[in-house]
Each structure stands twice: as C-alpha cells, then as structure tokens.
Amino acid sequence: MTRSIITAAEWTLGQDIGDDTPAGGYSAVCLSCGATGAATEDDRLPVEVWALKHTGLNPSHRRYKAVAETFWRVTPARGNPYQESEAPRA
Ligand SMILES: [Zn+2]
C-alpha cells in the first residue's frame, strides 16, 4: 500500500480589476412584463431610477430582478508554487 501526503495549495479569490477586464455593471428586469432597463457600468443609480419610473408608469409592476455583475480572479497565495510562475499584472 502506498501512502502519500498531499498539501493543498492556497489560493485567493478577489475582484478582477485588470486593464483587460470589463467593468461589470448593473441591470434590472421587471418581473411583470419583462422590460429591462439599460445596463450601466459601476453605477446602479440609473437602474434604480429606471425601476422607479417604470413602476410610476405601470403601478402594478413592482417587482424586479436586479443583477450586479462583477468579475473575479483567483490568484495563488504566498507559498503556492504557481505564485512564482505568474507574470506580474499591469
Ligand atoms: Zn413592467
């Protein structure tokens, strides 16, 4: 019988803020009629204003699916063998 010890490498999860990464954004869909507000980047206020105006024009439409989109990146933590092979990001 062969016995081995495997040590898990540590990784860190965080927001991807690289130059080549899209900014993410916000959007909302009315659950009554499917209308969608224009998606925005990094500012949810215009989407909230759209939802309020949409309900103002359609008083029975009061529920929305709000989506906040972000991008994540997993990077090797200190001591992870992949840390030394990763090129520094700009
Ligand atoms: Zn609606």
PDB file of the backbone (N, CA, C, O) and the ligand in Angstrom, with CONECT records:
HET     ZN  A 101       1
ATOM      1  N   MET A   1       0.847  -1.181   0.000  1.00  0.00           N
ATOM      2  CA  MET A   1       0.000   0.000   0.000  1.00  0.00           C
ATOM      3  C   MET A   1       0.885   1.234   0.000  1.00  0.00           C
ATOM      4  O   MET A   1       1.836   1.331   0.776  1.00  0.00           O
ATOM      5  N   THR A   2       0.565   2.169  -0.874  1.00  0.00           N
ATOM      6  CA  THR A   2       1.311   3.412  -0.977  1.00  0.00           C
ATOM      7  C   THR A   2       0.562   4.516  -0.250  1.00  0.00           C
ATOM      8  O   THR A   2      -0.644   4.706  -0.412  1.00  0.00           O
ATOM      9  N   ARG A   3       1.313   5.218   0.541  1.00  0.00           N
ATOM     10  CA  ARG A   3       0.702   6.310   1.278  1.00  0.00           C
ATOM     11  C   ARG A   3       1.386   7.614   0.893  1.00  0.00           C
ATOM     12  O   ARG A   3       2.614   7.686   0.849  1.00  0.00           O
ATOM     13  N   SER A   4       0.601   8.632   0.617  1.00  0.00           N
ATOM     14  CA  SER A   4       1.190   9.915   0.273  1.00  0.00           C
ATOM     15  C   SER A   4       0.443  11.033   0.986  1.00  0.00           C
ATOM     16  O   SER A   4      -0.734  10.912   1.324  1.00  0.00           O
ATOM     17  N   ILE A   5       1.152  12.096   1.195  1.00  0.00           N
ATOM     18  CA  ILE A   5       0.555  13.278   1.818  1.00  0.00           C
ATOM     19  C   ILE A   5       0.500  14.376   0.770  1.00  0.00           C
ATOM     20  O   ILE A   5       1.514  14.749   0.181  1.00  0.00           O
ATOM     21  N   ILE A   6      -0.670  14.872   0.556  1.00  0.00           N
ATOM     22  CA  ILE A   6      -0.856  15.925  -0.443  1.00  0.00           C
ATOM     23  C   ILE A   6      -1.258  17.198   0.291  1.00  0.00           C
ATOM     24  O   ILE A   6      -2.244  17.226   1.028  1.00  0.00           O
ATOM     25  N   THR A   7      -0.475  18.247   0.076  1.00  0.00           N
ATOM     26  CA  THR A   7      -0.782  19.535   0.688  1.00  0.00           C
ATOM     27  C   THR A   7      -1.489  20.410  -0.331  1.00  0.00           C
ATOM     28  O   THR A   7      -0.982  20.615  -1.434  1.00  0.00           O
ATOM     29  N   ALA A   8      -2.635  20.917   0.021  1.00  0.00           N
ATOM     30  CA  ALA A   8      -3.388  21.782  -0.890  1.00  0.00           C
ATOM     31  C   ALA A   8      -2.718  23.141  -0.970  1.00  0.00           C
ATOM     32  O   ALA A   8      -2.340  23.720   0.048  1.00  0.00           O
ATOM     33  N   ALA A   9      -2.576  23.638  -2.168  1.00  0.00           N
ATOM     34  CA  ALA A   9      -2.037  24.972  -2.352  1.00  0.00           C
ATOM     35  C   ALA A   9      -3.109  25.993  -2.007  1.00  0.00           C
ATOM     36  O   ALA A   9      -4.298  25.750  -2.211  1.00  0.00           O
ATOM     37  N   GLU A  10      -2.687  27.123  -1.488  1.00  0.00           N
ATOM     38  CA  GLU A  10      -3.647  28.155  -1.124  1.00  0.00           C
ATOM     39  C   GLU A  10      -3.865  29.125  -2.276  1.00  0.00           C
ATOM     40  O   GLU A  10      -2.934  29.520  -2.978  1.00  0.00           O
ATOM     41  N   TRP A  11      -5.103  29.484  -2.440  1.00  0.00           N
ATOM     42  CA  TRP A  11      -5.497  30.417  -3.484  1.00  0.00           C
ATOM     43  C   TRP A  11      -6.330  31.524  -2.853  1.00  0.00           C
ATOM     44  O   TRP A  11      -6.957  31.337  -1.811  1.00  0.00           O
ATOM     45  N   THR A  12      -6.322  32.656  -3.495  1.00  0.00           N
ATOM     46  CA  THR A  12      -7.096  33.798  -3.018  1.00  0.00           C
ATOM     47  C   THR A  12      -8.066  34.244  -4.100  1.00  0.00           C
ATOM     48  O   THR A  12      -7.708  34.338  -5.274  1.00  0.00           O
ATOM     49  N   LEU A  13      -9.294  34.515  -3.689  1.00  0.00           N
ATOM     50  CA  LEU A  13     -10.307  34.986  -4.622  1.00  0.00           C
ATOM     51  C   LEU A  13     -10.572  36.457  -4.378  1.00  0.00           C
ATOM     52  O   LEU A  13     -10.793  36.879  -3.243  1.00  0.00           O
ATOM     53  N   GLY A  14     -10.547  37.237  -5.451  1.00  0.00           N
ATOM     54  CA  GLY A  14     -10.824  38.657  -5.308  1.00  0.00           C
ATOM     55  C   GLY A  14     -11.399  39.220  -6.586  1.00  0.00           C
ATOM     56  O   GLY A  14     -11.543  38.509  -7.581  1.00  0.00           O
ATOM     57  N   GLN A  15     -11.725  40.497  -6.556  1.00  0.00           N
ATOM     58  CA  GLN A  15     -12.261  41.154  -7.738  1.00  0.00           C
ATOM     59  C   GLN A  15     -11.165  41.315  -8.774  1.00  0.00           C
ATOM     60  O   GLN A  15     -10.038  41.688  -8.449  1.00  0.00           O
ATOM     61  N   ASP A  16     -11.504  41.029 -10.029  1.00  0.00           N
ATOM     62  CA  ASP A  16     -10.544  41.183 -11.119  1.00  0.00           C
ATOM     63  C   ASP A  16     -10.599  42.621 -11.600  1.00  0.00           C
ATOM     64  O   ASP A  16     -11.608  43.057 -12.153  1.00  0.00           O
ATOM     65  N   ILE A  17      -9.515  43.361 -11.391  1.00  0.00           N
ATOM     66  CA  ILE A  17      -9.504  44.776 -11.760  1.00  0.00           C
ATOM     67  C   ILE A  17      -8.424  45.054 -12.807  1.00  0.00           C
ATOM     68  O   ILE A  17      -7.904  46.166 -12.889  1.00  0.00           O
ATOM     69  N   GLY A  18      -8.096  44.050 -13.596  1.00  0.00           N
ATOM     70  CA  GLY A  18      -7.091  44.224 -14.631  1.00  0.00           C
ATOM     71  C   GLY A  18      -7.567  45.138 -15.745  1.00  0.00           C
ATOM     72  O   GLY A  18      -8.769  45.332 -15.931  1.00  0.00           O
ATOM     73  N   ASP A  19      -6.613  45.703 -16.488  1.00  0.00           N
ATOM     74  CA  ASP A  19      -6.950  46.623 -17.573  1.00  0.00           C
ATOM     75  C   ASP A  19      -7.809  45.969 -18.649  1.00  0.00           C
ATOM     76  O   ASP A  19      -8.606  46.638 -19.308  1.00  0.00           O
ATOM     77  N   ASP A  20      -7.645  44.664 -18.824  1.00  0.00           N
ATOM     78  CA  ASP A  20      -8.389  43.971 -19.870  1.00  0.00           C
ATOM     79  C   ASP A  20      -9.703  43.387 -19.370  1.00  0.00           C
ATOM     80  O   ASP A  20     -10.374  42.661 -20.104  1.00  0.00           O
ATOM     81  N   THR A  21     -10.076  43.691 -18.138  1.00  0.00           N
ATOM     82  CA  THR A  21     -11.298  43.145 -17.560  1.00  0.00           C
ATOM     83  C   THR A  21     -12.450  44.131 -17.732  1.00  0.00           C
ATOM     84  O   THR A  21     -12.297  45.316 -17.436  1.00  0.00           O
ATOM     85  N   PRO A  22     -13.607  43.651 -18.210  1.00  0.00           N
ATOM     86  CA  PRO A  22     -14.764  44.549 -18.296  1.00  0.00           C
ATOM     87  C   PRO A  22     -15.115  45.113 -16.931  1.00  0.00           C
ATOM     88  O   PRO A  22     -14.812  44.495 -15.910  1.00  0.00           O
ATOM     89  N   ALA A  23     -15.736  46.254 -16.901  1.00  0.00           N
ATOM     90  CA  ALA A  23     -16.020  46.940 -15.646  1.00  0.00           C
ATOM     91  C   ALA A  23     -17.134  46.278 -14.842  1.00  0.00           C
ATOM     92  O   ALA A  23     -17.274  46.558 -13.652  1.00  0.00           O
ATOM     93  N   GLY A  24     -17.928  45.411 -15.460  1.00  0.00           N
ATOM     94  CA  GLY A  24     -19.085  44.867 -14.761  1.00  0.00           C
ATOM     95  C   GLY A  24     -20.226  45.849 -14.867  1.00  0.00           C
ATOM     96  O   GLY A  24     -20.176  46.751 -15.703  1.00  0.00           O
ATOM     97  N   GLY A  25     -21.233  45.711 -14.065  1.00  0.00           N
ATOM     98  CA  GLY A  25     -22.307  46.674 -14.146  1.00  0.00           C
ATOM     99  C   GLY A  25     -23.567  46.206 -13.476  1.00  0.00           C
ATOM    100  O   GLY A  25     -23.581  45.201 -12.765  1.00  0.00           O
ATOM    101  N   TYR A  26     -24.631  46.951 -13.714  1.00  0.00           N
ATOM    102  CA  TYR A  26     -25.928  46.707 -13.088  1.00  0.00           C
ATOM    103  C   TYR A  26     -27.004  46.694 -14.155  1.00  0.00           C
ATOM    104  O   TYR A  26     -26.915  47.385 -15.169  1.00  0.00           O
ATOM    105  N   SER A  27     -28.023  45.888 -13.899  1.00  0.00           N
ATOM    106  CA  SER A  27     -29.194  45.876 -14.767  1.00  0.00           C
ATOM    107  C   SER A  27     -30.379  45.384 -13.954  1.00  0.00           C
ATOM    108  O   SER A  27     -30.218  44.851 -12.856  1.00  0.00           O
ATOM    109  N   ALA A  28     -31.588  45.573 -14.512  1.00  0.00           N
ATOM    110  CA  ALA A  28     -32.800  45.121 -13.829  1.00  0.00           C
ATOM    111  C   ALA A  28     -33.835  44.721 -14.860  1.00  0.00           C
ATOM    112  O   ALA A  28     -33.895  45.273 -15.959  1.00  0.00           O
ATOM    113  N   VAL A  29     -34.656  43.740 -14.476  1.00  0.00           N
ATOM    114  CA  VAL A  29     -35.737  43.254 -15.333  1.00  0.00           C
ATOM    115  C   VAL A  29     -37.022  43.312 -14.525  1.00  0.00           C
ATOM    116  O   VAL A  29     -37.066  42.865 -13.378  1.00  0.00           O
ATOM    117  N   CYS A  30     -38.066  43.862 -15.126  1.00  0.00           N
ATOM    118  CA  CYS A  30     -39.383  43.883 -14.492  1.00  0.00           C
ATOM    119  C   CYS A  30     -39.949  42.460 -14.531  1.00  0.00           C
ATOM    120  O   CYS A  30     -39.993  41.835 -15.591  1.00  0.00           O
ATOM    121  N   LEU A  31     -40.377  41.957 -13.386  1.00  0.00           N
ATOM    122  CA  LEU A  31     -40.898  40.592 -13.332  1.00  0.00           C
ATOM    123  C   LEU A  31     -42.345  40.510 -13.809  1.00  0.00           C
ATOM    124  O   LEU A  31     -42.880  39.414 -13.972  1.00  0.00           O
ATOM    125  N   SER A  32     -42.973  41.643 -14.029  1.00  0.00           N
ATOM    126  CA  SER A  32     -44.362  41.635 -14.516  1.00  0.00           C
ATOM    127  C   SER A  32     -44.432  41.555 -16.041  1.00  0.00           C
ATOM    128  O   SER A  32     -45.247  40.817 -16.595  1.00  0.00           O
ATOM    129  N   CYS A  33     -43.568  42.323 -16.713  1.00  0.00           N
ATOM    130  CA  CYS A  33     -43.673  42.400 -18.174  1.00  0.00           C
ATOM    131  C   CYS A  33     -42.381  42.057 -18.901  1.00  0.00           C
ATOM    132  O   CYS A  33     -42.386  41.942 -20.127  1.00  0.00           O
ATOM    133  N   GLY A  34     -41.273  41.888 -18.183  1.00  0.00           N
ATOM    134  CA  GLY A  34     -40.008  41.540 -18.821  1.00  0.00           C
ATOM    135  C   GLY A  34     -39.225  42.726 -19.357  1.00  0.00           C
ATOM    136  O   GLY A  34     -38.162  42.543 -19.950  1.00  0.00           O
ATOM    137  N   ALA A  35     -39.731  43.944 -19.159  1.00  0.00           N
ATOM    138  CA  ALA A  35     -38.992  45.122 -19.613  1.00  0.00           C
ATOM    139  C   ALA A  35     -37.660  45.207 -18.880  1.00  0.00           C
ATOM    140  O   ALA A  35     -37.568  44.870 -17.700  1.00  0.00           O
ATOM    141  N   THR A  36     -36.624  45.662 -19.592  1.00  0.00           N
ATOM    142  CA  THR A  36     -35.303  45.782 -18.984  1.00  0.00           C
ATOM    143  C   THR A  36     -34.819  47.222 -19.073  1.00  0.00           C
ATOM    144  O   THR A  36     -35.002  47.900 -20.084  1.00  0.00           O
ATOM    145  N   GLY A  37     -34.210  47.658 -18.014  1.00  0.00           N
ATOM    146  CA  GLY A  37     -33.588  48.966 -18.021  1.00  0.00           C
ATOM    147  C   GLY A  37     -32.229  48.859 -18.689  1.00  0.00           C
ATOM    148  O   GLY A  37     -31.635  47.781 -18.721  1.00  0.00           O
ATOM    149  N   ALA A  38     -31.735  49.960 -19.218  1.00  0.00           N
ATOM    150  CA  ALA A  38     -30.423  49.963 -19.851  1.00  0.00           C
ATOM    151  C   ALA A  38     -29.362  49.610 -18.813  1.00  0.00           C
ATOM    152  O   ALA A  38     -29.342  50.178 -17.721  1.00  0.00           O
ATOM    153  N   ALA A  39     -28.493  48.686 -19.152  1.00  0.00           N
ATOM    154  CA  ALA A  39     -27.418  48.291 -18.245  1.00  0.00           C
ATOM    155  C   ALA A  39     -26.436  49.441 -18.080  1.00  0.00           C
ATOM    156  O   ALA A  39     -26.190  50.205 -19.013  1.00  0.00           O
ATOM    157  N   THR A  40     -25.885  49.552 -16.890  1.00  0.00           N
ATOM    158  CA  THR A  40     -24.905  50.608 -16.629  1.00  0.00           C
ATOM    159  C   THR A  40     -23.629  49.989 -16.064  1.00  0.00           C
ATOM    160  O   THR A  40     -23.635  48.851 -15.595  1.00  0.00           O
ATOM    161  N   GLU A  41     -22.553  50.739 -16.116  1.00  0.00           N
ATOM    162  CA  GLU A  41     -21.281  50.279 -15.574  1.00  0.00           C
ATOM    163  C   GLU A  41     -20.970  51.048 -14.295  1.00  0.00           C
ATOM    164  O   GLU A  41     -20.962  52.279 -14.284  1.00  0.00           O
ATOM    165  N   ASP A  42     -20.717  50.312 -13.228  1.00  0.00           N
ATOM    166  CA  ASP A  42     -20.236  50.886 -11.969  1.00  0.00           C
ATOM    167  C   ASP A  42     -21.164  51.899 -11.325  1.00  0.00           C
ATOM    168  O   ASP A  42     -20.729  52.637 -10.441  1.00  0.00           O
ATOM    169  N   ASP A  43     -22.421  51.963 -11.730  1.00  0.00           N
ATOM    170  CA  ASP A  43     -23.341  52.920 -11.107  1.00  0.00           C
ATOM    171  C   ASP A  43     -24.743  52.335 -11.154  1.00  0.00           C
ATOM    172  O   ASP A  43     -25.327  52.209 -12.230  1.00  0.00           O
ATOM    173  N   ARG A  44     -25.283  51.980 -10.007  1.00  0.00           N
ATOM    174  CA  ARG A  44     -26.598  51.353 -10.007  1.00  0.00           C
ATOM    175  C   ARG A  44     -27.734  52.360  -9.940  1.00  0.00           C
ATOM    176  O   ARG A  44     -28.894  51.995 -10.136  1.00  0.00           O
ATOM    177  N   LEU A  45     -27.420  53.624  -9.665  1.00  0.00           N
ATOM    178  CA  LEU A  45     -28.471  54.640  -9.527  1.00  0.00           C
ATOM    179  C   LEU A  45     -29.349  54.756 -10.775  1.00  0.00           C
ATOM    180  O   LEU A  45     -30.572  54.791 -10.633  1.00  0.00           O
ATOM    181  N   PRO A  46     -28.791  54.818 -11.990  1.00  0.00           N
ATOM    182  CA  PRO A  46     -29.667  54.914 -13.172  1.00  0.00           C
ATOM    183  C   PRO A  46     -30.618  53.724 -13.298  1.00  0.00           C
ATOM    184  O   PRO A  46     -31.737  53.886 -13.783  1.00  0.00           O
ATOM    185  N   VAL A  47     -30.197  52.543 -12.874  1.00  0.00           N
ATOM    186  CA  VAL A  47     -31.063  51.364 -12.934  1.00  0.00           C
ATOM    187  C   VAL A  47     -32.180  51.483 -11.895  1.00  0.00           C
ATOM    188  O   VAL A  47     -33.326  51.119 -12.163  1.00  0.00           O
ATOM    189  N   GLU A  48     -31.842  51.990 -10.716  1.00  0.00           N
ATOM    190  CA  GLU A  48     -32.862  52.196  -9.687  1.00  0.00           C
ATOM    191  C   GLU A  48     -33.884  53.244 -10.141  1.00  0.00           C
ATOM    192  O   GLU A  48     -35.085  53.077  -9.931  1.00  0.00           O
ATOM    193  N   VAL A  49     -33.405  54.313 -10.757  1.00  0.00           N
ATOM    194  CA  VAL A  49     -34.302  55.363 -11.241  1.00  0.00           C
ATOM    195  C   VAL A  49     -35.220  54.796 -12.326  1.00  0.00           C
ATOM    196  O   VAL A  49     -36.411  55.106 -12.368  1.00  0.00           O
ATOM    197  N   TRP A  50     -34.650  53.960 -13.207  1.00  0.00           N
ATOM    198  CA  TRP A  50     -35.474  53.344 -14.253  1.00  0.00           C
ATOM    199  C   TRP A  50     -36.593  52.510 -13.629  1.00  0.00           C
ATOM    200  O   TRP A  50     -37.738  52.587 -14.075  1.00  0.00           O
ATOM    201  N   ALA A  51     -36.278  51.713 -12.602  1.00  0.00           N
ATOM    202  CA  ALA A  51     -37.284  50.862 -11.963  1.00  0.00           C
ATOM    203  C   ALA A  51     -38.381  51.715 -11.319  1.00  0.00           C
ATOM    204  O   ALA A  51     -39.564  51.386 -11.415  1.00  0.00           O
ATOM    205  N   LEU A  52     -37.990  52.793 -10.672  1.00  0.00           N
ATOM    206  CA  LEU A  52     -38.991  53.679 -10.054  1.00  0.00           C
ATOM    207  C   LEU A  52     -39.896  54.307 -11.115  1.00  0.00           C
ATOM    208  O   LEU A  52     -41.112  54.381 -10.935  1.00  0.00           O
ATOM    209  N   LYS A  53     -39.304  54.755 -12.213  1.00  0.00           N
ATOM    210  CA  LYS A  53     -40.105  55.351 -13.296  1.00  0.00           C
ATOM    211  C   LYS A  53     -41.000  54.293 -13.940  1.00  0.00           C
ATOM    212  O   LYS A  53     -42.147  54.576 -14.286  1.00  0.00           O
ATOM    213  N   HIS A  54     -40.485  53.095 -14.097  1.00  0.00           N
ATOM    214  CA  HIS A  54     -41.276  52.027 -14.713  1.00  0.00           C
ATOM    215  C   HIS A  54     -42.499  51.711 -13.852  1.00  0.00           C
ATOM    216  O   HIS A  54     -43.598  51.528 -14.376  1.00  0.00           O
ATOM    217  N   THR A  55     -42.311  51.648 -12.545  1.00  0.00           N
ATOM    218  CA  THR A  55     -43.459  51.421 -11.662  1.00  0.00           C
ATOM    219  C   THR A  55     -44.383  52.628 -11.679  1.00  0.00           C
ATOM    220  O   THR A  55     -45.601  52.472 -11.595  1.00  0.00           O
ATOM    221  N   GLY A  56     -43.824  53.833 -11.786  1.00  0.00           N
ATOM    222  CA  GLY A  56     -44.672  55.025 -11.866  1.00  0.00           C
ATOM    223  C   GLY A  56     -45.578  54.993 -13.083  1.00  0.00           C
ATOM    224  O   GLY A  56     -46.727  55.431 -13.015  1.00  0.00           O
ATOM    225  N   LEU A  57     -45.073  54.478 -14.194  1.00  0.00           N
ATOM    226  CA  LEU A  57     -45.874  54.386 -15.419  1.00  0.00           C
ATOM    227  C   LEU A  57     -46.769  53.160 -15.431  1.00  0.00           C
ATOM    228  O   LEU A  57     -47.782  53.124 -16.129  1.00  0.00           O
ATOM    229  N   ASN A  58     -46.379  52.136 -14.638  1.00  0.00           N
ATOM    230  CA  ASN A  58     -47.131  50.871 -14.583  1.00  0.00           C
ATOM    231  C   ASN A  58     -47.278  50.476 -13.113  1.00  0.00           C
ATOM    232  O   ASN A  58     -46.541  49.621 -12.622  1.00  0.00           O
ATOM    233  N   PRO A  59     -48.210  51.087 -12.426  1.00  0.00           N
ATOM    234  CA  PRO A  59     -48.267  50.937 -10.957  1.00  0.00           C
ATOM    235  C   PRO A  59     -48.365  49.505 -10.445  1.00  0.00           C
ATOM    236  O   PRO A  59     -48.021  49.251  -9.291  1.00  0.00           O
ATOM    237  N   SER A  60     -48.820  48.568 -11.257  1.00  0.00           N
ATOM    238  CA  SER A  60     -48.902  47.179 -10.769  1.00  0.00           C
ATOM    239  C   SER A  60     -47.567  46.429 -10.957  1.00  0.00           C
ATOM    240  O   SER A  60     -47.430  45.299 -10.487  1.00  0.00           O
ATOM    241  N   HIS A  61     -46.594  47.041 -11.633  1.00  0.00           N
ATOM    242  CA  HIS A  61     -45.289  46.398 -11.858  1.00  0.00           C
ATOM    243  C   HIS A  61     -44.335  46.853 -10.746  1.00  0.00           C
ATOM    244  O   HIS A  61     -43.756  47.937 -10.811  1.00  0.00           O
ATOM    245  N   ARG A  62     -44.189  46.013  -9.743  1.00  0.00           N
ATOM    246  CA  ARG A  62     -43.421  46.445  -8.562  1.00  0.00           C
ATOM    247  C   ARG A  62     -42.276  45.533  -8.184  1.00  0.00           C
ATOM    248  O   ARG A  62     -41.555  45.806  -7.224  1.00  0.00           O
ATOM    249  N   ARG A  63     -42.098  44.441  -8.932  1.00  0.00           N
ATOM    250  CA  ARG A  63     -41.034  43.505  -8.572  1.00  0.00           C
ATOM    251  C   ARG A  63     -40.030  43.411  -9.723  1.00  0.00           C
ATOM    252  O   ARG A  63     -40.404  43.371 -10.895  1.00  0.00           O
ATOM    253  N   TYR A  64     -38.749  43.376  -9.356  1.00  0.00           N
ATOM    254  CA  TYR A  64     -37.668  43.375 -10.340  1.00  0.00           C
ATOM    255  C   TYR A  64     -36.616  42.340  -9.979  1.00  0.00           C
ATOM    256  O   TYR A  64     -36.403  42.012  -8.812  1.00  0.00           O
ATOM    257  N   LYS A  65     -35.981  41.848 -10.997  1.00  0.00           N
ATOM    258  CA  LYS A  65     -34.763  41.055 -10.786  1.00  0.00           C
ATOM    259  C   LYS A  65     -33.602  42.005 -11.061  1.00  0.00           C
ATOM    260  O   LYS A  65     -33.399  42.442 -12.194  1.00  0.00           O
ATOM    261  N   ALA A  66     -32.846  42.320 -10.019  1.00  0.00           N
ATOM    262  CA  ALA A  66     -31.690  43.205 -10.159  1.00  0.00           C
ATOM    263  C   ALA A  66     -30.428  42.346 -10.261  1.00  0.00           C
ATOM    264  O   ALA A  66     -30.241  41.394  -9.504  1.00  0.00           O
ATOM    265  N   VAL A  67     -29.579  42.703 -11.205  1.00  0.00           N
ATOM    266  CA  VAL A  67     -28.346  41.945 -11.426  1.00  0.00           C
ATOM    267  C   VAL A  67     -27.152  42.866 -11.270  1.00  0.00           C
ATOM    268  O   VAL A  67     -27.057  43.902 -11.929  1.00  0.00           O
ATOM    269  N   ALA A  68     -26.237  42.474 -10.385  1.00  0.00           N
ATOM    270  CA  ALA A  68     -24.970  43.188 -10.236  1.00  0.00           C
ATOM    271  C   ALA A  68     -23.878  42.259 -10.753  1.00  0.00           C
ATOM    272  O   ALA A  68     -23.666  41.173 -10.214  1.00  0.00           O
ATOM    273  N   GLU A  69     -23.197  42.693 -11.792  1.00  0.00           N
ATOM    274  CA  GLU A  69     -22.185  41.850 -12.430  1.00  0.00           C
ATOM    275  C   GLU A  69     -20.778  42.302 -12.025  1.00  0.00           C
ATOM    276  O   GLU A  69     -20.420  43.470 -12.176  1.00  0.00           O
ATOM    277  N   THR A  70     -20.001  41.367 -11.515  1.00  0.00           N
ATOM    278  CA  THR A  70     -18.601  41.647 -11.201  1.00  0.00           C
ATOM    279  C   THR A  70     -17.746  40.521 -11.769  1.00  0.00           C
ATOM    280  O   THR A  70     -18.259  39.459 -12.121  1.00  0.00           O
ATOM    281  N   PHE A  71     -16.487  40.750 -11.853  1.00  0.00           N
ATOM    282  CA  PHE A  71     -15.559  39.737 -12.352  1.00  0.00           C
ATOM    283  C   PHE A  71     -14.584  39.378 -11.246  1.00  0.00           C
ATOM    284  O   PHE A  71     -14.078  40.251 -10.541  1.00  0.00           O
ATOM    285  N   TRP A  72     -14.328  38.100 -11.102  1.00  0.00           N
ATOM    286  CA  TRP A  72     -13.437  37.609 -10.058  1.00  0.00           C
ATOM    287  C   TRP A  72     -12.166  37.059 -10.679  1.00  0.00           C
ATOM    288  O   TRP A  72     -12.126  36.686 -11.851  1.00  0.00           O
ATOM    289  N   ARG A  73     -11.144  37.021  -9.864  1.00  0.00           N
ATOM    290  CA  ARG A  73      -9.881  36.437 -10.299  1.00  0.00           C
ATOM    291  C   ARG A  73      -9.306  35.639  -9.123  1.00  0.00           C
ATOM    292  O   ARG A  73      -9.274  36.118  -7.990  1.00  0.00           O
ATOM    293  N   VAL A  74      -8.864  34.447  -9.406  1.00  0.00           N
ATOM    294  CA  VAL A  74      -8.225  33.622  -8.390  1.00  0.00           C
ATOM    295  C   VAL A  74      -6.721  33.713  -8.597  1.00  0.00           C
ATOM    296  O   VAL A  74      -6.219  33.479  -9.696  1.00  0.00           O
ATOM    297  N   THR A  75      -6.009  34.057  -7.529  1.00  0.00           N
ATOM    298  CA  THR A  75      -4.557  34.187  -7.616  1.00  0.00           C
ATOM    299  C   THR A  75      -3.905  33.291  -6.565  1.00  0.00           C
ATOM    300  O   THR A  75      -4.493  33.021  -5.518  1.00  0.00           O
ATOM    301  N   PRO A  76      -2.705  32.839  -6.849  1.00  0.00           N
ATOM    302  CA  PRO A  76      -2.020  31.997  -5.874  1.00  0.00           C
ATOM    303  C   PRO A  76      -1.592  32.794  -4.648  1.00  0.00           C
ATOM    304  O   PRO A  76      -1.072  33.903  -4.770  1.00  0.00           O
ATOM    305  N   ALA A  77      -1.813  32.226  -3.475  1.00  0.00           N
ATOM    306  CA  ALA A  77      -1.411  32.880  -2.230  1.00  0.00           C
ATOM    307  C   ALA A  77       0.077  32.631  -1.992  1.00  0.00           C
ATOM    308  O   ALA A  77       0.712  31.852  -2.703  1.00  0.00           O
ATOM    309  N   ARG A  78       0.616  33.303  -0.984  1.00  0.00           N
ATOM    310  CA  ARG A  78       2.022  33.138  -0.634  1.00  0.00           C
ATOM    311  C   ARG A  78       2.301  31.663  -0.337  1.00  0.00           C
ATOM    312  O   ARG A  78       1.562  31.015   0.403  1.00  0.00           O
ATOM    313  N   GLY A  79       3.348  31.162  -0.911  1.00  0.00           N
ATOM    314  CA  GLY A  79       3.702  29.770  -0.704  1.00  0.00           C
ATOM    315  C   GLY A  79       3.133  28.831  -1.749  1.00  0.00           C
ATOM    316  O   GLY A  79       3.547  27.675  -1.830  1.00  0.00           O
ATOM    317  N   ASN A  80       2.204  29.299  -2.540  1.00  0.00           N
ATOM    318  CA  ASN A  80       1.648  28.487  -3.613  1.00  0.00           C
ATOM    319  C   ASN A  80       2.674  28.444  -4.742  1.00  0.00           C
ATOM    320  O   ASN A  80       3.151  29.493  -5.174  1.00  0.00           O
ATOM    321  N   PRO A  81       3.023  27.255  -5.225  1.00  0.00           N
ATOM    322  CA  PRO A  81       4.045  27.152  -6.278  1.00  0.00           C
ATOM    323  C   PRO A  81       3.697  27.932  -7.548  1.00  0.00           C
ATOM    324  O   PRO A  81       4.597  28.331  -8.288  1.00  0.00           O
ATOM    325  N   TYR A  82       2.425  28.153  -7.807  1.00  0.00           N
ATOM    326  CA  TYR A  82       2.046  28.912  -9.003  1.00  0.00           C
ATOM    327  C   TYR A  82       2.340  30.398  -8.877  1.00  0.00           C
ATOM    328  O   TYR A  82       2.359  31.108  -9.883  1.00  0.00           O
ATOM    329  N   GLN A  83       2.572  30.890  -7.641  1.00  0.00           N
ATOM    330  CA  GLN A  83       2.818  32.312  -7.452  1.00  0.00           C
ATOM    331  C   GLN A  83       4.071  32.771  -8.203  1.00  0.00           C
ATOM    332  O   GLN A  83       4.092  33.858  -8.781  1.00  0.00           O
ATOM    333  N   GLU A  84       5.095  31.948  -8.188  1.00  0.00           N
ATOM    334  CA  GLU A  84       6.343  32.329  -8.836  1.00  0.00           C
ATOM    335  C   GLU A  84       6.261  32.249 -10.346  1.00  0.00           C
ATOM    336  O   GLU A  84       7.044  32.902 -11.036  1.00  0.00           O
ATOM    337  N   SER A  85       5.330  31.464 -10.880  1.00  0.00           N
ATOM    338  CA  SER A  85       5.239  31.328 -12.327  1.00  0.00           C
ATOM    339  C   SER A  85       4.274  32.330 -12.949  1.00  0.00           C
ATOM    340  O   SER A  85       4.177  32.431 -14.172  1.00  0.00           O
ATOM    341  N   GLU A  86       3.561  33.071 -12.104  1.00  0.00           N
ATOM    342  CA  GLU A  86       2.594  34.021 -12.638  1.00  0.00           C
ATOM    343  C   GLU A  86       3.276  35.336 -12.969  1.00  0.00           C
ATOM    344  O   GLU A  86       4.019  35.888 -12.157  1.00  0.00           O
ATOM    345  N   ALA A  87       3.014  35.830 -14.174  1.00  0.00           N
ATOM    346  CA  ALA A  87       3.589  37.095 -14.581  1.00  0.00           C
ATOM    347  C   ALA A  87       2.894  38.233 -13.847  1.00  0.00           C
ATOM    348  O   ALA A  87       1.680  38.188 -13.643  1.00  0.00           O
ATOM    349  N   PRO A  88       3.651  39.253 -13.448  1.00  0.00           N
ATOM    350  CA  PRO A  88       3.012  40.386 -12.776  1.00  0.00           C
ATOM    351  C   PRO A  88       2.029  41.082 -13.710  1.00  0.00           C
ATOM    352  O   PRO A  88       2.256  41.178 -14.916  1.00  0.00           O
ATOM    353  N   ARG A  89       0.923  41.569 -13.123  1.00  0.00           N
ATOM    354  CA  ARG A  89      -0.090  42.241 -13.921  1.00  0.00           C
ATOM    355  C   ARG A  89       0.172  43.737 -13.928  1.00  0.00           C
ATOM    356  O   ARG A  89       0.683  44.298 -12.958  1.00  0.00           O
ATOM    357  N   ALA A  90      -0.181  44.369 -15.024  1.00  0.00           N
ATOM    358  CA  ALA A  90      -0.003  45.814 -15.130  1.00  0.00           C
ATOM    359  C   ALA A  90      -1.049  46.539 -14.332  1.00  0.00           C
ATOM    360  O   ALA A  90      -1.059  47.770 -14.301  1.00  0.00           O
TER     361      ALA A  90
HETATM  362 ZN    ZN A 101     -43.119  46.036 -16.204  1.00  0.00          ZN2+
END
